[in-house]
Structures are given as C-alpha cells and as structure tokens.
Amino acid sequence: MEHPLDDSGQTLDDDIADPSLWHWANMTADETCGAVCRINTGIRNRGSWWEAVEQATDQVCWGCDLEPWPNERAYGHEIWTVLHDGLPIRRVAAYTNLWSVPCPRGIQHRHRGTRCLIGHFVYGIMCFFKFMGEGRENVALTSLESVMDLAFIVHHAPCRSQWAFPVEEVAENYERILTDVWHRHLPVPDRWLRASSPLRCWRRRAPEPQEASARNLESPRIQCLVLTMYPRELERMAMIVETYAKYCDSLQFVIAGSGPSFFRGYQIVNLRQFFDIAADPQPTESFREPNTIEKTFMALNFAGLHLRQLPEERKPHVICRLDSDTLFLPPNLRRILACRNFSSADPWAIGFDNYAHKHQQPGRVFLNGGTGVCLSRAALEVLSKEISAGKLMRSSSPGDWNTGHCVTAPGHWDDVVLGACLAQLGVSFSRWGTDCEGRSLFWPDGLQYAFPGPGQIRPRRLPPKGSFFQPPSSEGKRLPGTDRQPEVSNYHFWLYRVWQHLACSPPIWLGDFPVSFHPYRNRTLGRRHFAYFQRKVQLQVERFKDLLKRFPERIIMRAVWGMMKKTKANRRIFKERLKLFAGPNHLYYNKDPVEYPMHKIKDCTHTSNLRYRDRQLIYQKNLKPREEVVQAYAQKRKDAATLKKYRAFLKKQLLTLGPEAVEDMSMEDFVEEATKRQVRDVFTKTEGDELPKEKKEKLFYETWLPKKKYSANKNRRKGVNHFAPDLIWKQPKEEDGK
C-alpha cells in the first residue's frame, strides 16, 4: 500500500501511516483542512490527537484487527478458560506455555498513542500469570497494577465482549489480592475467581478478622497521643485543646525536651525523662535531622508501658498517634469501630492507606502519619513488648528508614518505618480507612480541597500523557497564592487506587463521616472546619444554581425571613401569609388575584445590595463633605494644641537662660540653643537607665494585619453628635433654582 502524500509532495512516515490515525484524520477532516493536513498539523504530537478523540466510542479498540492482537485475543480466551476450570494461578504459565510471551521485567511504559489498549490490558494480565509461575510475585503485581490503570476506559469500550478477562472480574480479584498481600500480609491467593456481581459503585466487603460476631455495647475508649514540640507549636496545641481534645477519653502531648507538665489541663509527657532519645530540634538547628521516627516508637512504647498499670475498666480500646497539625474527629472513629464491631483483642491498625512504597524500598504499604495511625490495644501491646525486649534496632544513618526493619534512624519517615514494623509483627491494616464507595475517611489534605474547584482531589479517567507510574512534572500549574499543584496532589492520592473509582463518580471523594484531616496549622481555620462536623452529622453542600433548579421558592423564603425580626408574631405571620409557588400555577384562583406589574421591580444591581450610606453617590453627596468638615476641625484643634506646647517650651527656656542672654539672639538661634539645652538635660537625667521595651504589635496569624477592632459604624451611634457645634454641616438652600 502506497502512503499518501502530504501538501509538500512528501510521503508520510510509517508511524504516521497508522490506520487508527487515518481513522481519526478522516473523521475530523473538513473543507479547509483534509486528512493529510490534519495529520501534518497535529498527529506528530500524540497527546494532541488523543485528546481530540476522547469522546469517540471506539477509542480503545482501534487497530485491534492488526497483528499481533488477533492471536493474543485467542490466547487470552485459552488462559481464561483454564483458570475457570480450577487451575491454580501459579500453574497457569506452565500449562499454557506462557514462557514464550516477551513480558518486560519492569513497569509498563505505554503512552496514549499506543494502539489497541484493550489488547494491552489482556497482555498485562498474561504477564501477571507468567511472572507468578516464575515465582517473581513483586514483578507480577507490578504488571497487574499497569492493567488496573487501563481498567476504566476498557470497561466502557464497545469491543470488550470480544476479549477475555472482563473488567469486573479483574477488579474483584485484584482487590482480593491487594487485601491479602498488602493489608493482611499473606501470600497471593491460589485461585482466580469469577466476578460475583456486575461492577457497582457500592461494594460489600468481606468481614475482617477483627470484626467480632458478638455485639459489644460498650463505647470504644480512644487515647490520643499528639507528637509536638514545645514551645514552637503552642498555636497548634491550643487548636487541639479547643477542638477535639475533650472528645478523646485521654490525651497526652508528647515532647522530647524541656517543658511544663500540663498545658490547659492536659498532660505533657517528656520522653527524655523515661528513654534515651534525641532532643527535639531547635528553630536555629535547621541542619539537624528530625527525631520523628525515634519519637514515634518511644511514644507508643510509653503508652504500652502505661497501659499495663491501668485497671481493665480504664484501658483504652484504641490508641491514636497524631501529628500536631492533624484535625481529628474521635466521634466518627467511634462510629466506624462500633458499626463494624472491631475487637481490641485482635492486633489491627487503621488510617489512610499509602501505596507509594509498595513497589520500592521498603516494599510495604503503610498508614499515612499525617492523618493519624490508630492501633488496637492488642497491636500496641505487641509493639511495646517488641521494643521492651530490645528488638528495635537503632541507627545514626538517616537513610536506614527504608531498610524494611524496625529501626529508629534520624528522619521524619516514621509512618513508613512503623508500617514495615507492624507488617513484620503480623498487625493487619484495616480497609475501613475508606467507605464502600471508595471515598476516603482519613483525608490527607485540607477540607477545602475535597469540594469541586481547581484544587479538588479527583481521579484521572484516562491514562497519563507520558508513561504509567510516572509522577507529573513539578513545574506544573499552581493554584494562585499557594504552592499547591493539583496534578501532583491527584497523582500521589490516587496512586494504585484506580480500582476504587472504576464505577463511582461522586462530586466529592470525601466520606460522609471523615475521621481526620491534615495539615491544619492555622488555629482559626482548624476551629472553623471542626465546627462544621459538630453542627451536622453529615456534611451536605448544595450550590445556589442547583437549589435554584430544585426549589427556587426556598431562596425567596430565606431572603424574606432574613429581613424580618425574629419574634413570635413575625413567625406566625411568616407561616400564615407568605405563599410561594414556582411557576404560573397556584391555589388561589378563587381569590381573584391581581397580577403585579413586574416592570416596576427594579433590577438587582451591586449598588442596591449595599447599605444606603455605603453607596458611592450618597457618599459623595452627603458623607464626604461631612468627613471633610470633621477632619478640618480635628486638624485645627491638633494644630492649636501643638502651638500651645511649643509656646510653653519657649517660655520655659527663656526663663532658664535669662532675658540678658537671649537679648542679642535671633529667633532661629534661640530655638536651636533651647533645643540643644533640652537634649542635654534629657541625656543627663536618663543616663544609666534601661531602654524602654518596645511594645510588640499583635498581628493576625500569618498576616501583617494588626489585631484591633475593625468597624464601619465608628462614630455613628444613634443620638450622639460627634461634630463641633459651630461646624455642623448644613445643606445649602436653593436660590433661584440653583
């Protein structure tokens, strides 16, 4: 087949002559730019042409009729058949002769320009079985991860019925494998199971080992261990006391340095009084590695040793290790524990599952420390026993945190080391850090980034423009006024989590009953967001435009009620007399209603929403002349007082020097001599005294705004006249029509 010529008469490259690209070019060609023109202008940038066909229904199936995809399609059906006949996963490769399949040993690097993505989907599954047969489980799971990154678009492809391995079956088996391997620390299951149901957003989960069969009527007791530094983080400690401290059954602030024993009634534990650990770094020691890893393990060891001394009725069921900038909601955690009937006698942990290090050192899933790590009583006892027995290794090298052992090394990667240590001890990670719809309950970001907007955390629906598992460029777009990059945040949040949103598309990926947020270093913002979940059991947000479509009369009702005084009589009038109907139909045709002349209603403008005295025309006409009179009067009084003080100063100096001494002086010489004499007197009088301390101006947090009352109603109290009696403004009388 001869390749077509471009506009310059040159033959197009073999890569450009891909049939899938010609399909796109013919579909988008018009009179001004034909198929060849389309290819020459946009095809060479693969990202551009892929974006143009995102809405095409057959985008995943292009090129599947070309070699080698027809043979692979038949090969996939053969493997799928023997799997459902009961063949174990590790024997599939030998039985179906998968040794000849050229599978890469590393992560799949496929880009959007690749043809027949559904073929790559099945190809990745075949490589999973090949590597499992060779005993290389980590490489096999990596291949399965690249398969799940294609699952969303493959599930909506029209040709999916022609290929083996339906998406719902792959997703269900992958979720089961992920739970056993990374959460329960078990080997890969032996069998590949059929899908139990179609792909749905709400998925029922199998009971976890710690879910007891007998219902426990006792409310779970929660102990909060907050890692902080005194006095550097007093602002955060105050936020904790004012928000969630009273909802914890017991709360201790943990430091490693000097400090008081209590802060606003809550105990401060200095770990250096009990253990030999490094002190907290000081603000001037920016070069020092933090002691977070050692501090976390010693804080949990202290809690475990203290646990042995408590009576049974006072022992906590759950111990949560929290950062000082974590916004924690203990009532919502109690709700999860009571709903699932978690037993504190079984070793388990719960938090935000972070999968970033499961395919790199230390090769473990861990719970994000920023959102908090909550351990059961049994898990804490196991960990404390291990530390007390001296099995916790100590290292002075900052890079030893990723060895995968229980080790205390300088650095702040305490959550990674704690996850590896808990995995070695057999402590399972609960999957109830997310709800049954894949929405997160331990939110590793601020509450504002859960709502729709430019910075919202939401999953990507298509493969990346570059290669899989490659983070976006750090030079991406940032939100105005912040260092936040939405693409980077989305990448790290949804890494290896594609299976959670295959069938779900909620507007908010935050659960109805969130347990924690991170980070919150602003005391005012932390209190405000914590109050949201105290007023409402479930957070509900509805935009104005959505309410206008559903119940427009509610907007008018709220506006009318906002302008009425809140009295019993007005409540009765509001209920009885306000009748609102959306549309032309109503219930009062028998009353002969008269249509209101709508043309008399003024348009709602920005000026009409302002107070009468804040409108620009009123200000220029009435208020500005008054302010000028008041300012002139105040300046006149100020000048008179200054002149009076200056005369008194000169009179005092004249009496001191004597009339004879100043008789021959000019006025300028007399003022200069008087000023020098006053300076000498002040210096002699204050010599040896301490300098007066400068009064430090109080500013709002992270601003340059001074803390003072801001009011637009200053000097406007009713019945008080602030103008000089002889300078009260009077409107000029009109004379001869002027």
N, C-alpha and C positions, 0 to 999 in steps of 0.2 A: 504493500500500500504506500503510495507516494504521499509525503507530508505536504499540506497546503503551504502556500507562500504567504509571507506577511506583506505589509504595504510596501516595503522596500524591495521585494522580489527575492528575499532570502528564505531558505527552508527553516522551519521551526525545529528546535531540538527534540530528541526522543522523549525527554522528560516532559516537554511542553505538549507533546502529542498524546498524552494520556487520554483515553476515551472518556474518563469521568470529567476531565477538564473541558473537553469539547462539548460534553452534555451541558455543562454549566454555561459555556460561552454561547451555544445556540439558544439556550433558554433566556438569556439576558440580552441578546443582540437586538438592535433596533436600526432605524434608517441612518442615524448619524454615525453609528459605530457597529460594524458587523462582528462576526465571531472571531475572526483573526485579530481585529482591532481590540476586542475585549481581552484576548489572551496577551497581546503585546503590552497593553497598558496596565493590567493588574495581575496577571497569572504568575509572574515571576516572584511575587511576594505571596507565599502560600497562605499567610494569615488573612490577606485581603479577600481572596476568592472564597476561602472557607466561611468568613463572616457573611458573605453575600448569599450563601445557600443554607444558612442555619435554619430557615423556615421550610426548606424542602422536605417532603415526607420520606424521600428515599436516600437521604444523605449518607447513611451508614452502609447502604447496600451497593454503592457504585463500585464497579469493577470486580464484583464477586463472581462473574461468569468467566473471568480470565484466569489463566494458570497462575499459581497452583491451587487456587481456592476451591474449585470443584472437587479435587481429590481430598483436600483437607475436610471438606464438608462430609464426605462419605466416611472418612477415617474417624471424625468426631462422633458420628452415629454409631460406629462399631464400638468405640470405647464406652459410650453412654449405655449401650445395650448390656455389655458385660458387667458394668457397675451395678445395674439394677437386677442382674441375675445373682447378686450376692458376693461378688469378688471383692476382697479387701483392697483398700486404697494402695497399700504398699506392693501389691502383686499385679497391679494393672499394667505397669510398664513392661514386665517380663511376659505377661500373657498376650499383649497386643503389639509387642516388638516396637516399643516407643524409643528404643535406643538409637534409632536412625533419625529421629527428629532433631534438627540442629537448634537446640534451645540455648540462648545466651546465659551465662552464669551470673550476670549482674542484673541490675534493674533495667527494665524495658525502656528504651528511648524511642518513643514513637511521637510523631508530631501530627498536627491537624491535616497535613497534606497527604497522609497515608491513605491508600485506597482500601476499601472493604474492611471497615473497622470491626464489623461483626465477625469476620474471619480471624482478626487478631484477638478478639475476645475468646473464641474457642481455642485458638493456638496457645494462648496463655494458660488455659485450663489443662491442655495436654502437657505442657511443660511442667505444670504443678505435679501431675502424676508421674512424670519421668523422674523428676528430682526426688520425689518421695520414694520411688523404687530404688534410687541410688543411696538413700539414707541421708540426703542433704536437706533437712527439714527447713532450715532457715532460708535457703535459696528458693525452696518450693513455696514457702509462704510469701516471699517477695514477689514471685511470679503471680500468685493469686491476688496480691494487692494491686498489681497493674491491671488485672482483669476487672476488679471492682471499680476502678476509675473509669472504665468504659460502660459499666452496667446501666447507667441512667439513659444514655442515648440509645443503647442497644435494645433496652426494654420497649422503646417507642418506635423501633424500626419495623417497616412493613414485611420484611423478609425473615423475621426472627423465627417463624414457624418452620422454615426450611432447614434450620440448623439445630443441632443437638444442644443440650445444656440450657434449658430456659433460665431466664434471669432470676425468677423467684426461687428456683431450686438452688442455684449457685449462691444467692444471697443468704438463704436459710442455712446452708451447710457452712458457708464462710462465718456466719455469726456463731454457729455452734463451735467451729474450730477455734475462733478467736476467744470465745469464753473459756474453753477448756485449756488452751495453751497459755494465754496471757493473763487471764484473771484467776484461774484455779491452779495454774502451774502443773498441768497434766500433759501427757503426750498427745499427739494428733490422734483423733478417733480412728478406729479401724474401718468403719463403714461410711459410704456415701449414701445419704438418704434422699428419698423423693420429697418434693415440696408438699407440706401438709395442707397448704391453703394458697389461694392466689396472693399476689403481692399487695398487701394492705398497709396503710399508714400505721394504724394501731395494731401492735403485735403483742400477743400474750406471751409472757416469759415463763420458762420452767422455774419451779421453786428452787431457790438457792439453798446450800447446805445449812446455813444458819437460820433459816426460817423454821421456827418451831411449829409443831402441829397443834399443841395446846395453847389456847389464847391466854396471854399474860395481861392481866387487868391493871398492873402497876405501871404508872407513867415512867418512862425512861429517865434516869438521872444523868445529867451531862456535866462533865467537868471541863472547863475551858483553860487551856494553857496558852498564854499570849507571850510570844517572844518579842521583847522590846529592848530599848537602850535608854537608860536614864542618865541625864535629863534631856537628851537630844530629842526624844519623841514624846514629850509631855503633851503636845497637842493631840497626838493620836490616842494616848492613854485617856485623855479627857473625853474624846469622842466615844471610846469604848464604854466608859462609865455612863455616859449619857444615852447610850443606845441599847446594846444587848447584854450588858453585864448583869443586870438584875434578872434576866431570863435564864442564865446559867445557874445550875444548882451550886456550883462553886467556881470561882475564877481566881487565878493567880497570874500576876505579871512576873515574867522570868527575865532576869538580867544577869550579866556576868561582870560585875563591877560594883563600886560603892553606890549606895543609895539608901533611902529610908525603908522602913519595914512595911509601911502601909501607904496607899495612895487613895484618898477619898473612901476609906473603909475597906479597901481590897488589898490582900496580901501581896507584897513584893518579895520574891524569892531570889536571893543572890546565890547563884550556883557555885561561886568560888568559895563559899563557906562550907560546902559539902564535897566538892570534887576539885581536882587539879586540872583546870581548863584555862585557856587563854582568855584574857580580858576583852571586853568589847572595844573595838577601835574608837579612838577619839576623833573629833572633827578635823584635827590637824594631821592625823595619820592616814591620809588618803592613799598612801603607797601600800598600806598593810592589807593582807588578805583578810576577809571577814571570817569570823569563827562560827558561822551559822550551822555547819554540819555537826561540830562538836557540841554546840549549844542545844541543838535539837535532841540528840541522843541522851545527853545528860538531863535535860528537862523531862523526857519520857522515863528515864531511869529514876529520877526523883519522884515522879508521880507513882511509879510502880512500887518503890520502897514505902512511900507514904500510904499506899493502898493496903498494905499488909497490916497496918496499925489501926485501920478503921473498923468499926463493927459492921456486920453484914448489912444492917438496915441503912447505913450511911455510905456504903461503897457506890461509886458511880458505875453506871452500865456502859457509858461511852466516854472516852477521853479524846478531846479535840485539840490538836496542836495548830495554833493560829498565828498568823503574822500580825504585826501591829497595825497594818493598813488593810486588814480583812474586815469586811462588813458582814457579820454573821447573824443568822436568824435561827436561834435554837428551837422555837416552836415548830418551824417547818421540818427540822430534822426529827423532832419527836413524832411528827405526823408520819414520816416515812417509816420510822422504826416500829411504831405501833400498828400501822397499816399492814406491813409485811411481817409483823411479829418476829422481829430479829431477836435472837437469843444472845445474851452477853457471855454465855458459857462457851461459845464457839469462837475461834480466832478469825476475825474478818476486819476489813478496813473499807472505808467509803470516802469518796471525794471525786474530783474531776480527773477522769482517765486521760493521761497524756501518753500518746503513742509515738512521740518523736524519736525515742531512743531504742525502740524495739528491734530495729534492723541496723543499729550501730552500737558502739560501746555505750553502756554495759549490756545491751541486748535485753532490756527489760521494759515492761510497762510500769509506770509509776504514777502516783497521785500528785497532782499539782499542789505544791506547798502554798502558793499564794491564796488559793481558795480554801485552804484548810484540809488537814488529814485527820479523820476521825477513826479511832481504833476501839474495838470492843475491849471489855475488861480482860478477857482471856488472851487476846492478842498482846495487850500491854504487859501482862504477867509473863508471857513467853519471851518478849523482847527484853524486859527488865532482868529476867533470870539469865538470859544470854549475856547481857552487859555485866551483871554482877559476877558471873563466872569468869570474867576476863577474856572472853572470846571476841571482844570488839577490838580490832586492830587499830593502832594509832600510827599516823604518818605525818611527816612535816613537808611532804611534797604536794603542791597544790593540784597536780594533775592526777593524783591517785583516786579521785572521786569516781572515775569511770571504769574502775577495775572490776566492778560487779560483786565486790565483797563488802562485809560490814566493816567499814573503816572510817575513822574520823580524820579528815585531812582539811587543811585550810581551804576555804572557799564557801560559796553560798549555794552549792548544788545539793542541799540537804534532802530535797524531795527525791532526787534520783538515787542517792545512796540509801535512803530509807526504803524506797521501793524495792531495790535489789536485796536488801537485808530481809525485808518481810517475805519476799519470794523464797529465799533460802530457808526461812523458818516455816514455810507452808501456810502463811496467812493469805487467805483468798481476798481478792478485790471485788467488792460488790458492784454489780452493774446498775444499781439504782441511783448512780450519780446522774442518770438521765431517765426520763419517764418513758412510757411505752410508745411515744411518738418520736423519740429521738431528741427531744428538747432537753437542754442542759438545766440541771438544778444547782450545780456548783458553777457559777458564771465567772470565768477568768477575765472579766473586764468590767467597766462601769455600766450601770443600769441604762444610761443614755444610749449606749451602742447596741442595745437589744431592739430598739424601735426603728421603724423604717426611716431611712435617711442616707446621706452619703457615707456615713461611717458605720452603717449597720453590719453586723456579722451575719452573713448569709452564705449558703453553699454555692459553689460553682456548678453549673449544669452541663458544661461542655469540657472536653479535655483541654489542657493548657495549650497556649500557642507554641511553647517550646517543648520540652520533654517532661514526662511524668516525674513526680517526686523532686522536682527542681523548684526551689522557692523563687518567688518573683524578685525582680531587681529591687535593691534597696533604694534606688533612685526614682521610685515611682511617685505618683501624685500624693501629696499630703493634705490633710484637712486644714483649712485656714485657721491660723492661730495655734496649731498643735504640731507635734512631731509624729502624729499617727498616720500610718499608711494602711488604708483599708484592705488593699490586696494582700499585703504581708500578714495582717491580722487574720484575714479569712483563711489564708493558706495554713497557718500554724494551728488554727482552731479546728479545721476540717481535715487535717492530715490523717489518713487511714480511717476516716469516719464516713465514707461515701455510703455504706450500707444503711446508715441511719436515716437518710433522707431520700431513698430511692422512690418511695411512694408518697412522701409528705411534702407539702409546700405551705406551711403556716406563715402568716405575716411576721411572726415573732418566734425566734428559736430559743426563747427563754421559757422554762416551765411555769405552770401556774403557781407553784409553791416553792420558789427558789430558797436555797439554804444559805448561800454566801455569794459575795461579790468581791472583786479585787482589781485594782487597788483603790483605796479611799484614804487620802492623806489630808483632805480638807474637812475640818470638823463640821462646818456648817452644811456642806453638801452631804456628808455622811448622815447627819441627823435628819436632813430633809428626806433622803431616799429611804431611810429606815422607817420614817413615819408613814410612807406610802403603804407599807405592808402591815402596819398596825391598824390603819383605818379600814382596810379591805382585806377580806380573806383571800380574794382572788383579784389580781391586777387586771383591770379592764381599761382599754384605751379605744376611743372612737373619735375619728376626725369629724370636723364640722361639716365637711361636704358629704360624708356618709350619713350623718344624722339628718342633714337636710333632705336626703333621699328617702330615709325611712320614716321619720316623724318630724316634719318641719314645724308642726304646731308646738312642739316642746321648746323650740328656740324662742318663740314669742312668749310662751308661758313663763319661761325663766326670766326674760327681759322685763316683763310686766311685774313679776313678783320681786325682782331686784329693785324696782323703783318704789315699792310700797313699804310703809312702815310695818314692822313685824309685831302686830297687835292681834288680839283675839277678834276684834271687829273686822280688821282687814283680812284675816284668814277666812272668816265666814264669807265676806264679800268676794274674795278671790275664788272660792269654791263654787259659789252660787251664781255669780254674774258673768264670769269670763267663759265664753263659749267659742271654741276654735274648731274649724273644720278645714281639712286640706282639700282644696278643690272647690268647684262651684256648688256642690250639693250639701245641703244641711237639713236640719229637722224643724225649722221654724218658718215654713212657708205659710202656715195658718196665721202668723202674726203680721203678715203684710210687711216684710222688711223693705226698707228703702236702701237702694244701692248708694254706697258712699262715693262721692266724687273723688276718684283716685288721682285726678290731675292736680288736686290741691295739696297732695302729700309731697313734701319737699324731698329731693334726693338726699340720700345719706352720704355726706362728704366727710373728709378728715376734720374740717373745721367744726362741723356740727357735733362731733364726738368730744370736742374739748369743752372745758368749763368756760363760762361766759367771759371771765376776766383773763383767761389764757388765750383768747383769740387775738390774732395779730391786729386786726382793725380796732378792736376795743382797747388794746394795749397802747397803740399809737395815739389814739384819740383822748383817752381818759387817764390811763395809769402812768404812761411815760411822763407827761407834764407834772403829775403829782410827785413822781420819783425825783425829777429834776429839782423841784422846789425843796423837797426834803433834803436832798444831797447838798444843795447850796446852803441851806440853813445849818446843816451839820458841819459843813466846811467853815462857815462863818464863826460858829462857836469854837471850833477847834483852833482857828487862827487867833481868835481873841484870847483863848487860854494860853497859847504858845507865846503871844506877845506879853501877856501879864507875867509869865515866868521869866522871860528874858529881861524885862524891866527890873524885876526883883533881883535878878542875878547881878545886873549892872549896878544897882543901888548898893548892894552888899559889898561889891568890890570897891566902889567909890569910898565907902566909909572905912574900908580896910586900908587902902592906900593913902587916903587923905586928900583934901582938895588941893594942897600945895603941890603934891607930887604929880597930879594929873592936869595941872593948870596949863602947861605948855604942850600937852599931848594932843594929837588929833584923835578923832573918834576911832579910826582904824587901829592906831597904836594902843589906845586904851583897851579896846576889845581883845587885842592879841595878848597884851600884858595880863589882863584879867583871866583869860583862858589858861595861859601858862601857869599862873599862880594857883588856879583851881586844880590843875593836873598835879602840881607838886603836893598840894595839900592831900589830895586823894591818895597819892602814892605813899606819902608818909603815914597816913592813917591806916592803910591796909597792908603795909609791908609785913611779911611773915604770915599773913592769913592764908588759909587754904582756898584754892579756887572754887567758886561755886559750881556745883554739879549742874550740867545741862539737863534740862527736863526732856526726857525722851518722848517723842511724839508717838502715840499709839496708832498703828496702821491696821487696816483690814488685811486678812491673810492673803499673802502673795500679791498684794497691790501696793500702790503708793497713796491710797485714799486714807486720810486721817479719820479716826473714829470720833465722829461728832454727829449731832442730830441734823439731818437734812430735812427741811420742811419748806413747802411752798406757801404756807399760811402764816409766815412770820409777820408780826406787826399788823395782823388783820383780825384780831379778836373783836367780837361784837361789843359795841358800847365803849370802846377805848379809842381815844383820839391821840394819835402819835405825831400830829403836826403842830408847829408853833402857832400860837393863837393869831399872830399877826400875818402869818404866811399861809393860811388855809386857802387852798385852790378854789376859785370860783369860776364857773363857766361864764365867758364874756357874753354880754347881752347883744342881741341882734339890733343893728342900727341900719335903717334904710335897706333892709333885705340882705345886709352883709353880715 
